[in-house]
Amino acid sequence: MKATFYVSDDGPDYLNNNVFTATHFSNGLKNYLFMFADLRQQLAAAGIDLATQDIHPVEESELVIAIDQVAFFQTYARRPGQRLYLIINEPATYFPEVWRRENHTVFDRVFTYDYTLADGHKYIHHYFALDLADYPPFEPVSAAEFEQRKLLVLMAGMLELNKPRAGSPSLLYPRYRTLAWFGRHWPDRFDFFSRGIEDKIYRSFPGLGLLQRVLPASIAGLIADKVASRRRRFVESLNRGPVPANAKLRTIRQYRFAVCYENSRLPGYLSEKIFDCLFAGCVPVYLGEPDVGRFIPEGCLVNREAFSSDAELADFLERMPYAQYQKYMVAIEQFLQSPEIEKFSSAANAQIITSAILKDAGIEGNS
């Protein structure tokens, strides 16, 4: 059976079946993409040949799986018997159209990590899948190592320097606020690593639109340049540069704590950020999933929402003795060695999708 995996055609990273491989990614491999390789293998075992749309055109396939793509299918005339599926992975902060319920009508099923949508029929819940097999074994932290570590680290390629609109799920501004506080107050105990922030982030500020309407373009542009230069100078003064993917966990382990804010606050959106910290033996300072305790024991992390300010957080982290820190390490090790961790694996979550597809195809149990 021929099947299409409909991916973004913005560049070569995903097409030509590259989405199913561990190479060809210009911006670094996203951990959750390993689920798609597992999905392809599981479907192949049931006689379903899955390939990207440049290899298997949509109109030639019996089933189509779209990943964060909805626009094309709003006007697509499916042929009789053809089944359409949608997998939602990216948050609404960046792809709002993918989350609009009216855009889901054309799909037979929608697979999402948002457990508040899941009904077991139209909407099927899966976890934000990770390549758990690629993580190294957990190593306990000795008292000597604890004393040698710096206090806090933040690794991020995305920030927002302006306060978002009310009700926005974006956490990029809180991430920046924490970066700015520790960068100004505790620069010797805090490190920031980044591949660089996009120039448009520095150039955007409240009131810019008004200035562009009332001032000549050259003057408005000059003001934007000055604001961007000042902001960039501050952020880049803290930036120690990018960390290679193969050195990420090794770098995190040099710190007692890591700022671990998701890009968005959404139900079920629990990305690789927190797992990177746990496997590295570093306590995450977490902000994101509203009910993180339903996924990861609260004893494994410091919940940022428990503190009214970064100053209060800093005081808590600074005062923590090794004996208290060790309790976090014990909780983390117990969680990582428990059966609970497996539900986040690529294979387990690919199986959720595979099972639903095979059931619809009438070949349930052949995977």
SERO-4910 file (N, C-alpha, C, O; in steps of 0.05 Angstrom, whole numbers):
BEGIN
 pado doro    nc1    nc2    nc3   cac1   cac2   cac3    cc1    cc2    cc3    oc1    oc2    oc3
  Met    A     17    -24      0      0      0      0     18     25      0     36     27     16
  Lys    A     12     44    -18     27     68    -19     15     89     -1     -9     93      1
  Ala    A     33    103     14     25    124     33     43    148     30     67    146     24
  Thr    A     31    172     35     46    197     33     50    209     61     32    210     77
  Phe    A     74    218     66     80    233     90     83    262     81    104    269     70
  Tyr    A     63    278     86     62    306     76     76    324     96     66    330    118
  Val    A     99    335     88    116    351    105    119    379     93    111    384     71
  Ser    A    132    396    108    138    423     98    157    421     74    176    406     74
  Asp    A    150    437     54    167    437     30    185    462     29    195    470      8
  Asp    A    188    474     53    205    498     55    234    490     59    244    489     82
  Gly    A    248    484     38    275    474     39    277    444     38    257    430     38
  Pro    A    302    434     36    306    405     31    307    388     56    309    363     53
  Asp    A    305    399     80    309    384    104    291    360    106    299    339    115
  Tyr    A    266    363     98    246    342    103    240    325     78    233    301     81
  Leu    A    241    337     55    234    323     30    255    301     23    275    298     37
  Asn    A    248    286      2    265    264     -7    270    244     16    292    232     17
  Asn    A    250    240     33    251    222     55    272    229     76    279    213     94
  Asn    A    283    254     75    303    262     95    291    263    123    306    260    143
  Val    A    265    267    125    252    269    151    255    242    166    252    242    191
  Phe    A    260    221    152    262    194    165    291    187    172    296    165    182
  Thr    A    310    205    168    338    199    172    349    216    195    336    234    204
  Ala    A    373    210    204    386    225    225    406    244    213    424    254    228
  Thr    A    404    251    188    422    269    175    406    290    159    382    289    159
  His    A    420    307    145    409    326    127    394    350    140    380    364    126
  Phe    A    397    353    166    382    375    179    400    399    184    419    397    200
  Ser    A    395    420    169    413    443    169    413    457    197    433    469    204
  Asn    A    391    456    212    389    470    238    392    451    261    386    459    284
  Gly    A    402    427    256    405    408    278    381    390    280    358    400    276
  Leu    A    385    365    287    363    346    287    345    351    311    355    354    334
  Lys    A    319    351    307    300    353    328    295    325    339    290    306    324
  Asn    A    296    322    365    294    296    377    269    281    370    269    257    365
  Tyr    A    246    296    369    221    282    364    218    271    336    201    254    330
  Leu    A    235    279    317    234    269    290    240    240    288    233    227    268
  Phe    A    254    229    308    260    200    307    234    184    308    234    161    298
  Met    A    212    195    318    187    180    318    178    174    290    165    154    285
  Phe    A    184    192    271    174    188    244    189    166    230    178    151    214
  Ala    A    215    162    237    229    139    227    218    113    237    215     94    223
  Asp    A    211    113    263    198     89    275    171     84    263    163     61    258
  Leu    A    156    106    258    130    103    245    132     90    218    116     73    211
  Arg    A    151     99    202    155     88    176    162     59    177    151     43    161
  Gln    A    179     51    195    187     23    198    163      6    207    160    -17    196
  Gln    A    147     15    225    124      0    235    104     -3    213     92    -25    210
  Leu    A     99     17    197     80     15    175     90     -4    154     75    -19    141
  Ala    A    116     -3    149    129    -20    129    125    -50    136    121    -67    119
  Ala    A    126    -56    162    122    -83    171     94    -93    166     89   -117    164
  Ala    A     75    -74    162     48    -81    156     42    -78    126     19    -80    118
  Gly    A     63    -74    110     59    -72     81     52    -45     71     42    -42     48
  Ile    A     56    -24     87     50      4     79     76     19     74     93     21     91
  Asp    A     79     28     49    104     42     41    100     72     44     86     84     27
  Leu    A    112     84     64    109    112     70    132    128     59    155    122     64
  Ala    A    126    149     44    147    167     33    137    195     31    113    200     30
  Thr    A    155    215     30    147    243     29    134    249      2    137    234    -18
  Gln    A    120    271      1    102    277    -22    117    280    -48    104    278    -70
  Asp    A    142    286    -48    157    289    -73    163    261    -85    170    259   -109
  Ile    A    161    240    -69    166    213    -78    139    198    -82    135    185   -103
  His    A    121    202    -64     93    191    -66     74    215    -67     65    224    -46
  Pro    A     67    224    -91     47    246    -93     21    239    -79     13    216    -79
  Val    A      9    259    -67    -15    255    -50    -37    241    -65    -49    222    -55
  Glu    A    -41    249    -90    -63    237   -106    -59    208   -113    -78    195   -123
  Glu    A    -35    197   -109    -30    170   -117    -30    151    -92    -28    127    -96
  Ser    A    -34    162    -69    -32    145    -44    -59    138    -33    -79    153    -36
  Glu    A    -61    116    -20    -85    107     -7    -89    120     20   -112    123     30
  Leu    A    -67    128     33    -70    143     58    -48    165     58    -26    161     47
  Val    A    -55    187     72    -37    210     74    -35    218    103    -55    220    117
  Ile    A    -10    222    112     -5    231    139      9    259    137     31    260    126
  Ala    A     -4    279    146      7    306    145     19    313    172      7    308    193
  Ile    A     42    325    172     55    333    197     56    364    198     72    376    184
  Asp    A     39    375    215     37    404    218     31    419    192     41    441    188
  Gln    A     16    406    175      9    419    150    -22    415    145    -32    393    144
  Val    A    -36    438    142    -65    436    138    -75    451    114    -96    444    103
  Ala    A    -61    472    105    -71    490     85    -78    475     59    -99    479     47
  Phe    A    -59    458     50    -63    444     24    -89    427     25   -103    425      4
  Phe    A    -96    416     47   -118    396     49   -145    410     51   -165    396     49
  Gln    A   -145    436     56   -171    450     58   -186    450     31   -210    452     31
  Thr    A   -171    450      9   -183    450    -17   -178    425    -33   -186    422    -56
  Tyr    A   -163    406    -21   -157    381    -35   -181    363    -37   -196    359    -17
  Ala    A   -186    353    -61   -208    334    -66   -198    306    -64   -186    295    -83
  Arg    A   -202    293    -41   -192    266    -37   -207    247    -55   -231    250    -61
  Arg    A   -193    226    -64   -206    206    -80   -221    186    -63   -215    184    -39
  Pro    A   -240    171    -73   -256    152    -57   -238    132    -42   -220    121    -54
  Gly    A   -244    129    -17   -229    109     -1   -203    120     11   -191    106     27
  Gln    A   -194    143      2   -168    154     12   -172    165     40   -192    178     46
  Arg    A   -153    159     58   -155    168     86   -134    189     91   -111    188     82
  Leu    A   -142    209    106   -124    232    113   -121    234    143   -140    233    158
  Tyr    A    -95    237    151    -89    239    180    -71    264    184    -57    273    166
  Leu    A    -74    275    208    -58    299    215    -43    293    241    -55    284    261
  Ile    A    -17    298    242     -1    297    266      7    326    273     19    340    257
  Ile    A     -1    335    298      6    362    307     30    359    326     27    346    347
  Asn    A     52    372    319     75    372    337     84    400    345     90    404    369
  Glu    A     84    419    327     93    446    334     71    461    348     47    457    342
  Pro    A     78    478    368     57    492    384     43    514    368     53    523    347
  Ala    A     20    522    378      4    542    365     18    569    363     10    586    347
  Thr    A     37    573    380     52    598    380     64    604    352     65    627    344
  Tyr    A     72    583    338     85    586    312     67    577    289     70    587    267
  Phe    A     49    558    294     31    548    273      2    549    282    -10    528    286
  Pro    A     -9    573    286    -37    574    296    -57    561    278    -77    550    288
  Glu    A    -52    562    252    -72    550    233    -74    520    236    -95    509    231
  Val    A    -53    507    245    -53    478    249    -71    470    272    -82    448    272
  Trp    A    -74    488    291    -90    481    315   -119    489    313   -135    482    330
  Arg    A   -127    504    292   -155    512    290   -172    488    284   -168    474    264
  Arg    A   -192    484    300   -209    461    298   -223    459    271   -227    437    260
  Glu    A   -230    482    260   -244    481    233   -226    470    211   -236    460    191
  Asn    A   -199    472    215   -181    461    195   -177    430    198   -164    418    182
  His    A   -188    419    219   -186    390    224   -208    374    212   -207    349    210
  Thr    A   -229    388    202   -252    374    192   -246    355    169   -258    333    167
  Val    A   -227    362    153   -221    346    129   -205    320    135   -202    303    118
  Phe    A   -195    318    160   -178    295    168   -195    274    182   -214    281    197
  Asp    A   -189    249    177   -203    227    190   -195    225    220   -212    220    237
  Arg    A   -170    229    226   -161    229    253   -139    250    257   -125    257    238
  Val    A   -137    260    281   -116    280    288   -101    269    312   -113    263    333
  Phe    A    -74    267    310    -57    257    331    -43    281    344    -31    297    331
  Thr    A    -46    284    370    -36    307    384    -27    301    413    -38    283    425
  Tyr    A     -8    316    423      1    312    450    -17    328    470    -15    324    494
  Asp    A    -36    344    459    -54    359    476    -76    341    486    -95    335    472
  Tyr    A    -73    331    511    -91    312    522   -119    324    527   -138    309    531
  Thr    A   -122    350    527   -148    362    531   -165    359    506   -190    362    507
  Leu    A   -153    354    483   -168    350    458   -175    321    453   -195    314    440
  Ala    A   -159    303    465   -162    274    459   -189    264    467   -198    268    490
  Asp    A   -202    250    448   -228    237    454   -227    207    447   -247    193    451
  Gly    A   -204    197    438   -201    169    431   -213    162    404   -211    139    396
  His    A   -224    181    390   -236    175    364   -224    194    343   -206    186    328
  Lys    A   -235    218    341   -224    238    322   -196    247    331   -178    249    314
  Tyr    A   -193    252    357   -168    262    367   -155    240    385   -166    231    404
  Ile    A   -131    232    377   -116    211    390    -92    223    404    -76    237    392
  His    A    -89    217    430    -67    228    445    -42    212    442    -42    187    443
  His    A    -20    225    438      7    213    440     25    232    455     19    256    456
  Tyr    A     46    222    466     65    239    480     84    252    460     88    243    438
  Phe    A     96    274    469    117    287    453    141    268    453    156    268    472
  Ala    A    144    253    432    162    230    431    191    238    430    199    259    419
  Leu    A    208    222    443    237    227    445    253    202    437    243    180    440
  Asp    A    277    207    428    295    185    423    310    177    448    333    184    452
  Leu    A    296    163    465    307    156    492    332    139    489    350    140    506
  Ala    A    333    122    468    356    104    465    382    119    461    404    108    466
  Asp    A    381    144    453    405    159    447    416    173    472    439    184    471
  Tyr    A    401    173    494    411    185    519    431    167    533    428    142    532
  Pro    A    451    178    545    470    161    561    458    153    587    438    165    596
  Pro    A    469    132    600    459    124    626    462    147    646    480    163    645
  Phe    A    443    148    665    444    168    686    467    163    704    473    140    712
  Glu    A    482    184    711    504    182    730    499    199    755    493    223    752
  Pro    A    500    188    779    496    203    803    516    226    806    537    226    794
  Val    A    508    246    821    526    269    826    537    268    854    523    267    873
  Ser    A    563    267    855    577    266    882    578    293    895    573    313    882
  Ala    A    584    294    920    586    319    935    608    336    923    606    360    921
  Ala    A    630    323    916    653    338    904    645    350    878    652    374    872
  Glu    A    631    336    861    622    347    835    602    369    839    604    390    825
  Phe    A    585    366    858    565    387    865    580    413    872    572    435    862
  Glu    A    600    412    888    615    436    896    630    449    873    633    473    872
  Gln    A    639    433    853    654    443    831    636    456    809    646    473    794
  Arg    A    611    450    809    593    459    788    586    489    791    585    499    814
  Lys    A    582    503    769    571    530    770    541    527    776    530    505    774
  Leu    A    529    549    782    501    547    792    480    542    770    464    523    773
  Leu    A    481    557    748    458    557    730    466    561    701    485    575    695
  Val    A    452    547    683    458    550    654    431    553    639    411    542    648
  Leu    A    432    567    617    410    570    599    420    565    571    439    579    562
  Met    A    408    546    556    414    542    528    389    548    512    368    536    517
  Ala    A    391    567    494    367    575    479    374    589    453    393    604    453
  Gly    A    359    583    433    362    598    408    339    616    402    339    630    381
  Met    A    319    616    420    296    633    416    289    648    441    288    637    463
  Leu    A    286    674    438    278    692    459    257    712    448    255    715    424
  Glu    A    243    725    466    225    747    458    230    770    478    227    766    502
  Leu    A    238    793    467    246    815    484    223    833    491    226    852    507
  Asn    A    200    828    480    176    844    485    155    827    499    152    804    493
  Lys    A    141    839    518    120    825    532     98    817    512     88    834    497
  Pro    A     90    791    512     70    782    493     42    793    500     38    803    522
  Arg    A     24    790    482     -4    798    487    -16    781    509     -7    758    514
  Ala    A    -36    791    522    -49    776    543    -60    750    533    -73    749    512
  Gly    A    -56    729    548    -67    703    540    -48    687    521    -55    664    515
  Ser    A    -26    698    513     -8    684    496      5    661    511     14    664    534
  Pro    A      8    637    498     21    615    511     51    616    509     65    599    521
  Ser    A     62    635    495     91    637    491    106    642    517     97    658    533
  Leu    A    128    627    521    145    631    544    172    643    536    191    642    552
  Leu    A    174    654    512    200    664    503    207    690    518    230    696    522
  Tyr    A    187    706    526    192    730    542    200    723    570    220    735    580
  Pro    A    186    705    585    196    698    611    225    686    610    241    691    629
  Arg    A    231    672    589    259    662    586    279    685    584    300    684    596
  Tyr    A    272    705    568    289    728    566    292    743    593    314    752    600
  Arg    A    270    746    607    271    760    633    289    745    653    304    758    667
  Thr    A    288    719    653    306    704    670    335    707    662    353    711    678
  Leu    A    340    706    635    367    711    624    377    738    633    400    740    642
  Ala    A    360    758    630    369    786    636    375    789    666    394    802    674
  Trp    A    358    777    683    362    780    712    389    767    721    405    780    734
  Phe    A    392    742    713    417    729    722    441    741    708    463    742    720
  Gly    A    438    750    683    460    762    669    469    788    682    493    794    682
  Arg    A    450    803    693    457    828    706    466    825    735    485    839    744
  His    A    454    806    749    459    804    778    479    782    785    495    786    804
  Trp    A    479    760    771    497    738    778    513    728    754    513    704    748
  Pro    A    527    745    740    541    737    715    563    716    720    569    701    702
  Asp    A    574    716    744    596    697    750    585    669    757    601    650    757
  Arg    A    560    666    762    549    640    770    530    630    749    517    609    753
  Phe    A    528    644    727    508    637    706    520    639    679    536    656    673
  Asp    A    513    619    662    523    619    634    499    616    614    480    602    620
  Phe    A    502    629    592    482    629    570    496    619    545    516    631    537
  Phe    A    485    599    532    496    588    507    474    591    486    451    583    490
  Ser    A    481    601    462    462    605    441    476    605    414    498    615    411
  Arg    A    462    595    394    472    597    367    467    625    355    477    631    333
  Gly    A    453    641    370    447    669    361    418    674    358    402    656    352
  Ile    A    410    699    364    382    707    362    377    722    336    394    737    327
  Glu    A    354    717    324    348    729    298    347    760    301    338    771    322
  Asp    A    357    774    281    358    803    281    331    816    285    329    836    298
  Lys    A    310    804    273    284    816    275    274    817    304    257    834    311
  Ile    A    283    799    321    276    800    350    287    825    363    273    837    379
  Tyr    A    311    832    356    323    856    368    310    882    357    308    902    372
  Arg    A    301    882    333    290    906    320    261    911    326    251    933    321
  Ser    A    247    892    337    219    895    343    215    905    372    226    893    390
  Phe    A    200    927    375    195    938    402    168    953    402    159    962    381
  Pro    A    156    955    425    130    969    426    132    998    416    150   1012    423
  Gly    A    113   1005    398    113   1032    387    127   1034    360    125   1055    347
  Leu    A    140   1012    352    154   1014    326    135   1019    303    141   1034    285
  Gly    A    112   1005    304     92   1009    282     83   1038    280     80   1048    258
  Leu    A     79   1051    303     71   1079    302     92   1097    291     87   1114    275
  Leu    A    117   1092    299    140   1107    289    142   1104    258    147   1124    244
  Gln    A    137   1081    248    139   1076    220    117   1090    204    120   1095    181
  Arg    A     95   1095    218     73   1109    204     76   1139    204     68   1153    186
  Val    A     89   1150    225     90   1180    228    117   1191    220    120   1215    216
  Leu    A    137   1174    218    164   1184    212    173   1174    184    164   1154    175
  Pro    A    191   1189    172    203   1179    147    216   1152    152    226   1146    173
  Ala    A    216   1135    132    226   1108    134    255   1108    144    264   1091    160
  Ser    A    271   1127    134    299   1128    142    303   1134    172    320   1122    185
  Ile    A    286   1152    182    288   1159    211    278   1136    228    291   1129    248
  Ala    A    256   1124    221    245   1101    236    265   1078    235    269   1064    255
  Gly    A    278   1074    212    298   1053    210    322   1058    227    333   1039    238
  Leu    A    330   1083    229    353   1090    246    347   1085    275    364   1075    290
  Ile    A    323   1091    284    315   1086    312    315   1057    317    325   1047    338
  Ala    A    303   1041    298    303   1012    302    331   1000    303    336    982    318
  Asp    A    349   1011    287    377   1002    287    390   1007    314    404    990    324
  Lys    A    385   1031    326    397   1037    352    386   1020    374    401   1010    391
  Val    A    359   1015    373    347    998    394    359    969    391    366    957    411
  Ala    A    360    960    366    370    933    361    399    930    370    407    910    382
  Ser    A    415    950    365    444    950    372    447    948    402    464    933    412
  Arg    A    432    964    417    434    963    446    425    936    458    438    925    475
  Arg    A    403    926    447    393    900    457    412    878    450    418    860    467
  Arg    A    422    878    426    440    857    417    466    857    433    477    836    440
  Arg    A    476    881    439    501    884    454    498    871    481    517    858    491
  Phe    A    475    875    494    471    863    521    469    833    519    483    818    534
  Val    A    452    823    502    448    793    500    473    780    492    481    759    503
  Glu    A    487    790    472    511    777    462    534    780    481    553    764    480
  Ser    A    533    799    499    554    801    520    552    777    539    572    770    553
  Leu    A    529    765    540    525    741    558    529    715    543    534    694    555
  Asn    A    527    716    517    527    691    501    555    679    498    574    692    489
  Arg    A    557    654    506    583    640    504    584    624    478    603    609    473
  Gly    A    564    628    460    565    615    435    549    589    434    537    581    454
  Pro    A    548    576    411    533    551    408    547    527    421    572    527    424
  Val    A    532    507    428    542    482    438    536    460    418    513    457    411
  Pro    A    556    445    408    550    424    389    531    404    401    530    399    425
  Ala    A    514    392    384    494    373    393    505    351    410    494    342    429
  Asn    A    529    341    402    541    318    416    554    327    442    564    310    457
  Ala    A    554    353    448    566    362    473    545    374    492    552    385    513
  Lys    A    520    374    484    499    387    499    496    376    528    497    392    547
  Leu    A    493    350    531    490    339    557    515    342    574    514    346    598
  Arg    A    538    339    561    563    342    576    566    370    587    577    374    609
  Thr    A    556    390    571    558    417    580    538    423    603    545    436    623
  Ile    A    513    413    600    493    417    621    502    405    648    497    417    669
  Arg    A    517    383    646    525    370    671    546    386    687    552    379    710
  Gln    A    556    407    676    575    424    690    561    444    709    574    460    722
  Tyr    A    534    442    710    518    461    725    499    446    744    491    424    738
  Arg    A    493    459    767    474    447    785    445    448    775    430    429    778
  Phe    A    439    470    762    412    475    752    412    485    724    432    497    715
  Ala    A    390    481    710    387    491    682    360    505    679    340    493    687
  Val    A    360    528    668    335    542    661    322    525    639    333    523    617
  Cys    A    299    514    645    285    496    626    257    506    622    238    495    633
  Tyr    A    254    527    605    228    538    598    221    528    570    236    532    552
  Glu    A    198    516    568    188    508    541    184    533    525    182    555    535
  Asn    A    183    530    498    176    553    481    148    563    486    142    586    482
  Ser    A    130    544    493    102    551    497     91    536    521    101    514    528
  Arg    A     71    547    534     57    534    555     31    522    544     11    535    539
  Leu    A     32    495    539     10    481    527      6    454    540     26    442    548
  Pro    A    -18    445    543    -23    418    555     -9    396    538    -13    394    514
  Gly    A      8    380    551     21    358    538     47    365    524     61    348    515
  Tyr    A     53    391    521     77    400    507    100    398    526    107    418    540
  Leu    A    113    375    527    135    370    545    158    360    527    160    337    521
  Ser    A    175    379    519    195    373    499    220    360    510    221    353    533
  Glu    A    240    357    493    265    344    501    281    361    521    300    350    533
  Lys    A    274    386    524    290    404    542    292    392    570    314    391    581
  Ile    A    270    384    581    271    374    609    285    347    611    298    341    630
  Phe    A    282    330    590    295    304    590    325    307    587    340    291    598
  Asp    A    334    326    572    362    332    569    374    337    597    396    327    603
  Cys    A    361    353    613    370    359    640    371    335    657    390    330    671
  Leu    A    349    319    657    347    296    674    369    276    668    382    266    687
  Phe    A    373    269    643    393    250    635    421    260    640    440    245    644
  Ala    A    425    287    640    451    298    645    457    300    675    479    308    682
  Gly    A    438    293    692    443    295    721    443    324    730    459    332    747
  Cys    A    425    340    719    423    369    725    394    375    732    376    366    717
  Val    A    389    389    753    361    394    761    349    416    744    360    438    743
  Pro    A    328    410    730    315    431    713    299    451    729    284    443    747
  Val    A    301    476    723    283    496    733    261    499    712    266    512    691
  Tyr    A    238    487    716    219    482    695    196    502    694    185    509    715
  Leu    A    189    510    670    165    526    664    154    517    638    168    517    617
  Gly    A    129    509    637    117    499    612     91    485    617     70    498    623
  Glu    A     90    459    614     66    443    618     52    451    644     65    450    665
  Pro    A     27    459    642     13    470    666     12    450    689     11    458    713
  Asp    A     11    424    683      9    403    704     31    383    700     27    360    695
  Val    A     56    393    702     79    377    696     81    352    713     92    332    705
  Gly    A     69    353    737     70    330    755     55    306    745     60    284    755
  Arg    A     37    309    726     24    286    715     42    270    696     35    247    689
  Phe    A     64    282    689     83    269    671    109    261    684    120    239    680
  Ile    A    120    280    700    145    276    713    142    282    743    131    303    750
  Pro    A    152    265    761    149    270    790    160    298    797    181    305    788
  Glu    A    145    312    814    153    339    821    180    340    835    194    360    835
  Gly    A    188    317    848    214    316    861    237    316    843    260    317    852
  Cys    A    232    314    817    254    314    797    261    342    787    281    345    772
  Leu    A    246    362    795    250    389    783    244    411    803    231    406    823
  Val    A    253    435    796    246    459    810    225    473    793    230    481    771
  Asn    A    201    476    804    179    488    789    181    519    791    178    530    813
  Arg    A    186    531    769    190    561    768    165    575    778    167    598    788
  Glu    A    142    564    774    117    577    782    114    580    813     97    594    822
  Ala    A    132    566    828    131    568    857    145    593    867    144    598    891
  Phe    A    157    609    849    172    632    858    160    657    845    152    658    822
  Ser    A    159    678    861    147    703    852    166    720    835    157    738    821
  Ser    A    192    714    836    211    730    821    236    714    816    241    693    828
  Asp    A    253    724    798    279    710    793    297    714    817    314    697    822
  Ala    A    294    736    832    311    740    856    304    719    877    322    708    890
  Glu    A    278    713    880    270    692    899    280    665    890    289    649    906
  Leu    A    278    659    864    289    634    853    319    632    858    328    612    867
  Ala    A    333    654    852    362    653    856    370    647    885    388    632    890
  Asp    A    356    659    904    361    654    932    357    625    939    373    613    954
  Phe    A    335    613    928    330    585    933    351    567    922    361    548    936
  Leu    A    360    572    898    381    555    885    407    558    899    421    539    904
  Glu    A    414    583    906    440    588    919    442    575    946    464    566    954
  Arg    A    421    574    961    421    564    988    419    533    990    423    522   1011
  Met    A    412    520    968    408    491    969    433    476    975    453    478    960
  Pro    A    434    461    997    457    444   1003    457    418    987    437    411    975
  Tyr    A    480    405    988    482    380    973    462    359    982    451    344    965
  Ala    A    456    358   1008    438    338   1018    410    341   1005    397    321    999
  Gln    A    401    366   1002    375    370    989    377    365    959    359    354    947
  Tyr    A    400    373    947    404    368    918    404    338    913    393    329    892
  Gln    A    415    323    930    417    294    927    389    281    926    386    261    912
  Lys    A    370    293    940    343    282    939    331    285    911    317    268    901
  Tyr    A    338    307    897    329    310    869    342    288    852    329    277    835
  Met    A    368    283    857    382    263    841    370    235    845    367    220    825
  Val    A    362    229    869    350    203    874    323    201    860    317    180    848
  Ala    A    307    222    861    281    222    848    284    219    817    269    205    804
  Ile    A    304    234    806    309    233    778    317    204    769    307    194    749
  Glu    A    336    193    784    345    166    777    323    146    779    321    128    761
  Gln    A    306    147    799    283    129    801    264    132    778    254    112    768
  Phe    A    259    156    770    241    161    747    253    150    721    239    137    706
  Leu    A    278    156    716    291    148    691    293    117    689    295    107    667
  Gln    A    294    104    711    296     75    711    269     61    714    268     36    716
  Ser    A    248     76    715    221     65    718    208     59    691    217     70    671
  Pro    A    188     42    690    174     36    665    160     61    654    154     62    630
  Glu    A    155     81    671    140    105    663    155    120    640    142    132    623
  Ile    A    181    119    640    196    134    620    191    124    592    194    139    573
  Glu    A    184     98    589    181     87    563    158     98    547    158     97    522
  Lys    A    139    110    561    116    121    546    124    145    529    108    154    512
  Phe    A    147    156    535    157    179    519    174    171    496    184    188    481
  Ser    A    179    145    492    197    136    471    186    140    443    161    140    439
  Ser    A    203    142    424    195    145    396    178    121    387    157    124    374
  Ala    A    188     97    393    174     72    384    147     70    396    128     63    382
  Ala    A    144     76    422    118     74    435     97     93    423     74     85    420
  Asn    A    106    117    417     87    136    406     81    132    376     60    138    367
  Ala    A    101    122    362     96    114    334     76     92    333     59     90    315
  Gln    A     77     74    353     58     51    355     29     60    359     11     48    348
  Ile    A     26     82    374     -1     93    378    -13    101    351    -36     95    345
  Ile    A      3    114    335     -7    123    309    -10    100    290    -30     98    275
  Thr    A      9     82    290      8     59    272    -17     42    278    -31     34    259
  Ser    A    -23     38    303    -46     21    311    -72     32    300    -89     18    290
  Ala    A    -75     59    303   -100     72    293   -102     70    263   -124     65    252
  Ile    A    -80     74    249    -80     72    220    -86     44    210   -102     40    192
  Leu    A    -74     24    223    -79     -4    214   -107    -12    221   -119    -27    205
  Lys    A   -118     -2    242   -146     -9    249   -165      3    228   -183    -10    219
  Asp    A   -159     27    219   -176     40    198   -173     25    172   -192     24    156
  Ala    A   -149     13    167   -145     -1    142   -155    -30    143   -154    -44    123
  Gly    A   -164    -38    166   -174    -65    169   -153    -86    171   -157   -110    165
  Ile    A   -129    -78    179   -107    -97    182    -96    -95    210    -72    -98    215
  Glu    A   -114    -91    229   -106    -89    257    -92   -114    266   -101   -136    261
  Gly    A    -70   -110    281    -56   -133    292    -34   -144    274    -20   -163    282
  Asn    A    -31   -132    250    -10   -142    232     16   -127    234     35   -132    219
  Ser    A     17   -107    253     42    -91    255     63   -107    270     85    -97    274
***
